[in-house]
Amino acid sequence: MTTARAASAPLSRRAVLARSAAVGLGTSFALSACSHDPSSGDSSDTTVDVESLPDVVVVNHPLWIDDGTEKSFEEATGINLRYEEYVDADAYLDDTAAALTSDSPPADLVVLPDAVAARAVRDQLLPARPDALARELVPAFAQAAFDPGRRITLPWQGWIVGLCFDGARIDSAPTSLRTTLERRYAGRVSFPADPRLSLGALLLADGASPEEVAGAGADELRPAMRQMTSLVQRGHFVSLSDTAFAEDLVSGQALLAGGAAPRVYAMEFRRPRLRAIIAADGALLDGGSVFVTAPDPERLGRARAFLDTVISPEGKAQIARIMTSIPPVPGGIEALGDVAPILAARPTIGVRDAGWARTASPPVVTDEITADYAALVGQVA
């Protein structure tokens, strides 16, 4: 795999690893999409001369593809994987959107968090190549508020943003998102810094259906924004953060939170009764999505080969195994093998769970709401 450092936002894996070590990024962001056992024998007999292979260029957020995946892919397909990583998805999109829509884009596949993918779709910043994305999906992933019918993107991973709490610190386990709004918990609640997720949770707590949440426009989001503003002004939240909520639950600063389930599971070794559930009034389904930017049939064929490797039941099961995310393709759960019964018991994985129908795609928010919400986050910080 070639990982020459780009002049713009993407970094080689080595640079990202060095940076992540410096800032102490957790291992929850590590991924091996296809395992490779270095002890299985001498690999010298199967060494691939990558310089002679055609390239497929994949851009993703840090620490997703390991050397085993790279080598397995190159040996199986005869394609050299050039894997680049960005640190800031918004900055990467801003810096490279024009180049990615040119006749010679610098990447064939681009993975973005859904919050950033929504902006790319809304502002038509990246090309739409639906013919390259035709494949069967788990129904919950087939629709996204920012990309109805998945006409432009393909789901890369997913997780539940649900009701989180520490059962050891609460007398009775909550079952409704409305509980997070009760005055008795004032100052002990954490909500996401992402307005799509916080406002979506407020809509669910107010009785909106998943379909209504996904389809919510400015008229529906403004009342939720006013409610959020009032809660912040009353000091209801200890934090508005997509990450710190888990630490707040562990420390006891927060008793309830709306947050991404995998972050809670990563903390279970510290607080065994931490829970993330699909509440009776619902939960949100967040994740990341991939854009196909390959401009011609030859490059598109190589991009498809990579997608077929990692967006297969086995590839996505490996993602789920490490990330406790949801395989978005049929058969992904079954491919988890021995750990499937364990993971299926968790709402973030259990796609056959009775609560699955209560998950909603987060609403699309306007730039104005995003800016106003950022101001609220600043008040709580």
C-alpha positions as CSV (number, residue, x, y, z in Angstrom):
1,M,0.0,0.0,0.0
2,T,1.3,3.4,-0.8
3,T,0.7,6.2,1.7
4,A,2.6,9.2,0.4
5,R,1.5,12.2,2.4
6,A,-0.8,14.5,0.4
7,A,-0.3,18.2,0.3
8,S,-3.8,18.9,1.4
9,A,-5.8,17.4,4.3
10,P,-5.3,13.7,3.9
11,L,-2.4,12.1,5.9
12,S,-0.6,8.8,5.6
13,R,-1.4,6.2,8.3
14,R,2.1,6.7,9.8
15,A,1.4,10.5,10.3
16,V,-2.0,9.8,11.8
17,L,-0.7,7.2,14.1
18,A,2.0,9.6,15.3
19,R,-0.5,12.3,15.9
20,S,-3.0,10.0,17.6
21,A,-0.3,8.8,20.0
22,A,0.5,12.4,20.8
23,V,-3.0,13.2,21.7
24,G,-4.0,9.9,23.2
25,L,-6.7,8.7,20.9
26,G,-8.4,5.6,22.2
27,T,-8.4,2.2,20.5
28,S,-12.1,2.4,19.9
29,F,-11.3,4.0,16.5
30,A,-9.2,1.1,15.4
31,L,-10.4,-1.2,12.7
32,S,-9.3,-4.3,10.9
33,A,-11.8,-4.9,8.1
34,C,-10.2,-8.2,7.0
35,S,-8.0,-10.0,9.5
36,H,-4.6,-11.3,8.6
37,D,-2.6,-13.6,10.8
38,P,1.2,-12.9,10.5
39,S,1.9,-16.2,12.2
40,S,0.2,-18.2,9.5
41,G,3.5,-18.6,7.6
42,D,6.2,-16.9,5.8
43,S,4.7,-14.1,3.8
44,S,7.7,-13.6,1.5
45,D,6.3,-16.1,-1.0
46,T,3.2,-13.9,-1.6
47,T,4.9,-10.5,-1.6
48,V,3.2,-8.2,-4.1
49,D,5.1,-5.6,-6.1
50,V,2.7,-2.8,-5.5
51,E,4.6,-0.4,-7.8
52,S,3.4,-2.5,-10.7
53,L,-0.3,-2.6,-9.7
54,P,-3.0,-0.1,-10.7
55,D,-4.2,2.0,-7.8
56,V,-7.5,2.5,-5.9
57,V,-7.4,5.6,-3.7
58,V,-9.5,5.4,-0.5
59,V,-9.8,8.4,1.9
60,N,-11.3,7.8,5.4
61,H,-11.0,9.0,8.9
62,P,-8.1,7.7,11.0
63,L,-7.2,4.1,11.9
64,W,-9.6,2.0,9.9
65,I,-7.6,-0.2,7.6
66,D,-4.7,-2.3,8.9
67,D,-1.8,-3.8,7.1
68,G,-3.5,-7.2,6.9
69,T,-6.5,-5.7,5.1
70,E,-4.2,-3.9,2.7
71,K,-2.1,-7.0,1.9
72,S,-5.2,-9.3,1.6
73,F,-6.9,-6.9,-0.8
74,E,-3.8,-6.5,-3.0
75,E,-3.2,-10.2,-3.2
76,A,-6.8,-11.1,-3.9
77,T,-7.4,-8.4,-6.5
78,G,-4.0,-7.3,-8.0
79,I,-4.9,-3.7,-7.1
80,N,-2.7,-1.4,-5.0
81,L,-4.6,0.2,-2.2
82,R,-3.6,3.8,-1.6
83,Y,-5.1,4.6,1.7
84,E,-5.2,8.2,3.0
85,E,-6.7,9.6,6.2
86,Y,-7.9,13.0,7.2
87,V,-8.0,14.5,10.7
88,D,-10.8,17.0,10.1
89,A,-13.6,15.8,7.8
90,D,-15.1,19.2,7.3
91,A,-11.8,20.7,6.4
92,Y,-11.0,17.9,4.0
93,L,-14.3,18.3,2.2
94,D,-13.8,22.1,1.9
95,D,-10.3,21.7,0.6
96,T,-10.9,18.9,-1.9
97,A,-14.5,19.1,-3.0
98,A,-13.7,20.8,-6.3
99,A,-10.9,18.4,-7.1
100,L,-13.1,15.4,-6.3
101,T,-15.6,16.5,-8.9
102,S,-13.0,17.1,-11.6
103,D,-12.1,14.7,-14.4
104,S,-9.1,13.5,-12.4
105,P,-10.2,13.3,-8.8
106,P,-7.5,12.5,-6.2
107,A,-9.6,9.7,-4.7
108,D,-11.9,6.9,-5.9
109,L,-13.8,6.4,-2.6
110,V,-14.3,9.0,0.2
111,V,-15.8,8.0,3.6
112,L,-17.3,10.9,5.6
113,P,-19.2,11.0,8.9
114,D,-22.9,11.3,8.2
115,A,-23.0,14.9,9.6
116,V,-20.4,15.9,7.0
117,A,-21.9,13.6,4.3
118,A,-25.2,15.4,4.8
119,R,-23.6,18.7,3.9
120,A,-21.9,17.2,0.9
121,V,-25.2,15.9,-0.4
122,R,-27.2,19.1,0.4
123,D,-24.7,21.4,-1.3
124,Q,-24.0,18.9,-4.1
125,L,-20.3,19.0,-3.3
126,L,-19.5,15.4,-4.5
127,P,-20.6,13.5,-7.5
128,A,-23.7,11.2,-7.5
129,R,-22.9,7.8,-9.0
130,P,-25.9,5.7,-7.9
131,D,-25.1,2.9,-10.5
132,A,-21.9,2.2,-8.5
133,L,-23.8,1.8,-5.3
134,A,-26.6,-0.6,-6.2
135,R,-26.6,-3.3,-3.6
136,E,-28.9,-4.8,-1.0
137,L,-28.9,-3.1,2.4
138,V,-30.4,-3.7,5.8
139,P,-33.7,-1.7,5.6
140,A,-32.7,0.7,8.5
141,F,-29.8,1.8,6.4
142,A,-31.6,2.0,3.1
143,Q,-33.0,5.4,4.0
144,A,-31.2,8.4,5.3
145,A,-32.7,11.8,5.9
146,F,-29.9,13.5,4.0
147,D,-29.9,11.0,1.2
148,P,-33.4,9.4,0.7
149,G,-33.2,6.0,-0.9
150,R,-29.4,6.2,-0.8
151,R,-29.2,7.6,-4.3
152,I,-25.8,9.2,-3.7
153,T,-24.1,7.5,-0.8
154,L,-23.6,4.0,0.6
155,P,-23.7,3.3,4.4
156,W,-20.2,2.5,5.7
157,Q,-21.0,1.8,9.4
158,G,-23.7,2.7,11.9
159,W,-24.5,2.8,15.6
160,I,-27.3,3.7,17.9
161,V,-27.4,7.1,19.6
162,G,-29.6,6.2,22.5
163,L,-30.5,6.7,26.1
164,C,-27.4,6.1,28.2
165,F,-27.1,5.7,32.0
166,D,-25.3,4.0,34.8
167,G,-27.7,1.5,36.5
168,A,-25.7,1.6,39.7
169,R,-26.5,5.3,40.2
170,I,-30.2,5.4,39.3
171,D,-32.8,3.7,41.4
172,S,-35.0,2.8,38.5
173,A,-33.7,2.3,35.0
174,P,-35.2,4.9,32.6
175,T,-37.1,3.8,29.6
176,S,-38.0,7.1,27.9
177,L,-36.0,9.9,26.4
178,R,-38.4,12.2,28.2
179,T,-36.7,11.2,31.5
180,T,-33.6,13.2,30.4
181,L,-35.7,16.4,30.4
182,E,-37.1,16.0,34.0
183,R,-36.1,18.8,36.4
184,R,-34.9,16.3,39.0
185,Y,-32.0,15.6,36.7
186,A,-31.1,19.2,36.1
187,G,-27.4,19.7,35.8
188,R,-26.8,15.9,35.5
189,V,-27.6,15.4,31.8
190,S,-25.3,15.2,28.8
191,F,-26.5,15.6,25.2
192,P,-24.6,15.5,21.9
193,A,-22.8,18.5,20.4
194,D,-24.2,17.5,17.1
195,P,-27.5,19.4,16.6
196,R,-28.9,16.6,14.4
197,L,-28.7,14.2,17.3
198,S,-29.8,16.5,20.1
199,L,-32.7,18.0,18.3
200,G,-33.7,14.6,16.9
201,A,-33.8,13.3,20.4
202,L,-36.0,16.1,21.6
203,L,-38.4,15.4,18.7
204,L,-38.5,11.7,19.7
205,A,-39.1,12.7,23.4
206,D,-41.9,14.9,22.2
207,G,-43.7,12.0,20.6
208,A,-42.6,12.3,17.0
209,S,-42.3,9.1,15.0
210,P,-39.0,8.0,13.4
211,E,-40.4,9.0,10.0
212,E,-41.4,12.5,11.3
213,V,-37.9,12.9,12.8
214,A,-36.2,12.0,9.6
215,G,-38.4,14.3,7.6
216,A,-38.3,17.2,10.0
217,G,-37.6,20.6,8.4
218,A,-36.9,24.0,9.8
219,D,-40.5,24.5,10.9
220,E,-40.3,21.4,13.1
221,L,-36.7,22.0,14.3
222,R,-37.2,25.6,15.4
223,P,-39.4,24.7,18.4
224,A,-36.9,22.0,19.4
225,M,-34.2,24.6,19.2
226,R,-36.1,26.9,21.4
227,Q,-36.6,24.1,23.9
228,M,-32.9,23.3,23.8
229,T,-32.0,27.0,24.4
230,S,-34.3,27.1,27.4
231,L,-32.8,24.0,28.9
232,V,-29.3,25.4,28.4
233,Q,-30.2,28.7,30.0
234,R,-31.6,26.8,33.0
235,G,-28.4,24.9,33.5
236,H,-29.9,21.5,32.6
237,F,-26.8,20.1,30.9
238,V,-23.5,19.2,32.4
239,S,-22.1,18.9,28.9
240,L,-23.0,19.0,25.2
241,S,-20.5,16.6,23.7
242,D,-20.3,13.7,21.3
243,T,-17.5,12.1,23.3
244,A,-17.3,13.5,26.9
245,F,-20.7,12.2,27.9
246,A,-19.3,8.7,28.5
247,E,-16.7,10.1,30.9
248,D,-19.4,12.1,32.6
249,L,-21.4,9.0,33.2
250,V,-18.4,7.2,34.5
251,S,-17.4,10.0,36.9
252,G,-21.0,10.5,38.0
253,Q,-21.2,14.1,36.8
254,A,-24.0,12.9,34.5
255,L,-26.7,10.5,35.5
256,L,-28.4,10.4,32.0
257,A,-27.1,11.1,28.5
258,G,-28.0,10.8,24.9
259,G,-25.0,9.4,23.2
260,A,-23.4,6.9,20.8
261,A,-23.7,3.3,22.2
262,P,-20.2,2.2,21.2
263,R,-18.6,4.8,23.5
264,V,-20.7,3.4,26.4
265,Y,-19.6,-0.1,25.6
266,A,-16.0,1.0,25.6
267,M,-16.4,2.1,29.2
268,E,-18.1,-1.0,30.6
269,F,-14.9,-2.3,32.1
270,R,-14.9,0.8,34.3
271,R,-18.6,0.8,35.2
272,P,-20.1,-2.6,34.5
273,R,-23.7,-1.3,34.7
274,L,-23.4,1.4,32.1
275,R,-26.1,1.0,29.5
276,A,-27.1,2.4,26.2
277,I,-30.6,1.4,25.1
278,I,-33.2,2.1,22.5
279,A,-35.8,4.0,24.6
280,A,-39.5,3.4,24.3
281,D,-39.8,6.7,22.3
282,G,-37.0,5.8,20.0
283,A,-33.3,6.3,19.2
284,L,-31.2,7.8,16.4
285,L,-29.2,5.9,13.9
286,D,-25.9,7.6,13.1
287,G,-22.8,6.5,11.3
288,G,-20.6,7.2,8.2
289,S,-21.2,7.0,4.5
290,V,-19.1,6.5,1.4
291,F,-19.1,8.5,-1.8
292,V,-17.9,7.0,-5.1
293,T,-15.7,9.6,-6.8
294,A,-14.0,7.4,-9.4
295,P,-14.6,9.2,-12.7
296,D,-14.3,6.4,-15.3
297,P,-15.1,2.7,-15.8
298,E,-11.6,1.6,-15.1
299,R,-11.2,3.4,-11.8
300,L,-14.8,2.6,-10.9
301,G,-14.1,-1.1,-11.3
302,R,-11.2,-0.9,-8.9
303,A,-13.4,1.0,-6.4
304,R,-16.1,-1.6,-6.7
305,A,-13.5,-4.3,-6.0
306,F,-12.5,-2.5,-2.8
307,L,-16.2,-2.1,-1.8
308,D,-16.9,-5.8,-2.4
309,T,-14.0,-6.6,-0.1
310,V,-15.0,-4.5,2.9
311,I,-18.8,-4.1,2.3
312,S,-19.4,-7.8,2.4
313,P,-21.1,-9.7,5.2
314,E,-17.6,-10.9,6.4
315,G,-16.0,-7.5,6.1
316,K,-18.8,-5.6,7.8
317,A,-18.9,-8.3,10.5
318,Q,-15.3,-7.6,11.3
319,I,-16.1,-3.9,11.5
320,A,-19.0,-4.7,13.9
321,R,-16.8,-7.0,16.0
322,I,-14.2,-4.3,16.6
323,M,-16.3,-1.2,16.5
324,T,-19.6,-2.5,18.0
325,S,-21.3,-0.9,15.0
326,I,-24.0,-2.4,12.9
327,P,-23.3,-4.3,9.6
328,P,-25.4,-2.5,7.0
329,V,-25.6,-5.5,4.7
330,P,-27.7,-8.7,5.0
331,G,-25.7,-11.5,6.5
332,G,-23.4,-9.3,8.5
333,I,-24.9,-10.3,11.8
334,E,-24.6,-14.0,11.0
335,A,-21.0,-13.5,9.8
336,L,-20.1,-12.4,13.3
337,G,-19.9,-16.1,14.2
338,D,-19.4,-17.0,17.9
339,V,-19.8,-13.4,19.1
340,A,-23.1,-12.9,17.3
341,P,-25.3,-14.0,20.2
342,I,-23.5,-11.6,22.6
343,L,-23.6,-8.6,20.2
344,A,-27.2,-9.3,19.1
345,A,-28.3,-8.7,22.7
346,R,-27.2,-5.1,22.4
347,P,-29.4,-2.6,20.7
348,T,-26.5,-1.2,18.7
349,I,-26.0,-4.5,17.0
350,G,-29.3,-6.4,17.4
351,V,-31.0,-5.6,14.1
352,R,-33.7,-8.2,15.0
353,D,-34.4,-6.5,18.3
354,A,-38.0,-5.4,18.8
355,G,-36.9,-1.9,19.3
356,W,-35.2,-1.6,15.9
357,A,-38.3,-0.1,14.2
358,R,-38.0,2.8,16.7
359,T,-34.7,4.0,15.2
360,A,-34.7,7.3,13.2
361,S,-32.4,8.8,10.8
362,P,-31.3,12.2,12.2
363,P,-32.9,15.2,10.6
364,V,-31.1,17.5,8.2
365,V,-30.3,20.8,9.9
366,T,-29.7,24.2,8.3
367,D,-26.6,26.3,8.6
368,E,-28.4,28.8,10.8
369,I,-29.5,26.1,13.3
370,T,-26.0,24.6,13.3
371,A,-24.5,28.0,14.1
372,D,-27.1,28.7,16.8
373,Y,-26.5,25.3,18.4
374,A,-22.7,25.8,18.3
375,A,-23.3,28.9,20.4
376,L,-25.2,26.8,23.0
377,V,-22.4,24.3,23.1
378,G,-20.1,27.2,23.9
379,Q,-22.3,28.3,26.7
380,V,-22.2,24.8,28.4
381,A,-18.5,24.2,27.8
